[in-house]
Amino acid sequence: MNRSELIQQIHQKENYLCIGLDTDAAKLPPHLKDKPDAVFQFNKAIIDATKGFCVSYKINTAFYEARGVKGWEAMEQTVQYIPSTHFKIADAKRGDIGNTSAQYAKTFFETLPFDAVTINPYMGEDSVRPFLEYNNKFAIVLGLTSNEGAHDFELLHVCHTRKKQEVHAEIGKHHLKVYTEELEEEEQAKDEPLRYLYEMVLEKVSSWGTPDNLMFVAGATRTPELAAIRRIVPDNFLLVPGVGAQGGSLKEVSEHGLNKDVGLLVNVSRAVIYASAGEDFAAQAGIAAKGYSEKMQSFVAHR
Ligand SMILES: O=c1ccn([C@@H]2O[C@H](COP(=O)(O)O)[C@@H](O)[C@H]2O)c(=O)[nH]1
């Protein structure tokens, strides 16, 4: 699904809800637990009950990979079952040296029919680039995450930037091209305003792609920073996890994050899929999703 098709779905369904299928085999309702394909049966019932109230599903691969081959099969069955009208996200947080990233991109975009995969950008441009080389697919790069650990690196103030310099040298018959890195001039660095590391990540990564192939993760627990994020990436979609079990405010996220195209996919996982632990789990998930969807409808209308 490309960007304009996603926007069209959002307008048609009047919401920007992404439901997280973080399906933990240990939390399945008792009546499903003994079925051989219990995880898929659970997901199928959730999708059937919620598809009218959301535009996207996010499969967090950790919950499937943890179960080995059985888990991978359930993930594959689930992503195939999601209707083509819904944007399919693999929350896998991948990223490695270029040739390895290319294999990850192939896994999620060719072997499996996902529209987007989440990427950890710590290893830099060559680790992200392979995901950007597919038409109508998206890399969703971690920007500012919802967890406490965001303070360890993402919310560090940074000032001195290093610039890469190309140096040419002739040694005997050989011409060598090497790269060195130098601290920018001390004086220049002093004038630079302090930036958060996540701001520099957003700025840099957004120059590697376009809103047609690049989105960013911004945690719902970070609403004070959402306005700054929107200034840096005004047109990119933001995938916003953290509403529901993590306590993020849908209202505040919407106030700071909505743009002219809506531009948000707000993810809710546990608060929807575990709305009930009983036989009525799917019906209750549908009710929870409808509630989020209706709130979103009013936020878009009153923007
Ligand atoms: O910053 C981040 C990045 C990813 N996540 C993921 O989103 C969901 C949230 O689940 P809830 O049950 O709605 O809290 C989950 O898959 C996380 O791994 C995040 O929470 N924060």
The ligand as an SDF file (V2000), in Angstrom:
LIG
                    3D

 21 22  0  0  0  0  0  0  0  0999 V2000
    8.7140    3.3740   21.3740 O   0  0  0  0  0  0  0  0  0  0  0  0
    8.1040    2.3210   21.2020 C   0  0  0  0  0  0  0  0  0  0  0  0
    8.2900    1.5060   20.1070 C   0  0  0  0  0  0  0  0  0  0  0  0
    7.5480    0.3870   19.9750 C   0  0  0  0  0  0  0  0  0  0  0  0
    6.6280    0.0170   20.9070 N   0  0  0  0  0  0  0  0  0  0  0  0
    5.8110   -1.1850   20.6580 C   0  0  0  0  0  0  0  0  0  0  0  0
    4.4440   -0.7900   20.5140 O   0  0  0  0  0  0  0  0  0  0  0  0
    3.5830   -1.7050   21.1610 C   0  0  0  0  0  0  0  0  0  0  0  0
    2.8770   -1.0440   22.3250 C   0  0  0  0  0  0  0  0  0  0  0  0
    2.0470   -1.9750   22.9990 O   0  0  0  0  0  0  0  0  0  0  0  0
    0.9680   -1.5460   24.1170 P   0  0  0  0  0  0  0  0  0  0  0  0
    0.4500   -2.8590   24.6140 O   0  0  0  0  0  0  0  0  0  0  0  0
   -0.1100   -0.7540   23.4420 O   0  0  0  0  0  0  0  0  0  0  0  0
    1.6840   -0.7850   25.1570 O   0  0  0  0  0  0  0  0  0  0  0  0
    4.4740   -2.8770   21.5600 C   0  0  0  0  0  0  0  0  0  0  0  0
    4.5110   -3.7770   20.4680 O   0  0  0  0  0  0  0  0  0  0  0  0
    5.8330   -2.2400   21.7460 C   0  0  0  0  0  0  0  0  0  0  0  0
    6.8820   -3.1570   21.5350 O   0  0  0  0  0  0  0  0  0  0  0  0
    6.4500    0.8010   22.0070 C   0  0  0  0  0  0  0  0  0  0  0  0
    5.6310    0.5190   22.9040 O   0  0  0  0  0  0  0  0  0  0  0  0
    7.1910    1.9440   22.1350 N   0  0  0  0  0  0  0  0  0  0  0  0
  1  2  2  0
  2  3  1  0
  2 21  1  0
  3  4  2  0
  4  5  1  0
  5  6  1  0
  5 19  1  0
  6  7  1  0
  6 17  1  0
  7  8  1  0
  8  9  1  0
  8 15  1  0
  9 10  1  0
 10 11  1  0
 11 12  2  0
 11 13  1  0
 11 14  1  0
 15 16  1  0
 15 17  1  0
 17 18  1  0
 19 20  2  0
 19 21  1  0
M  END
$$$$
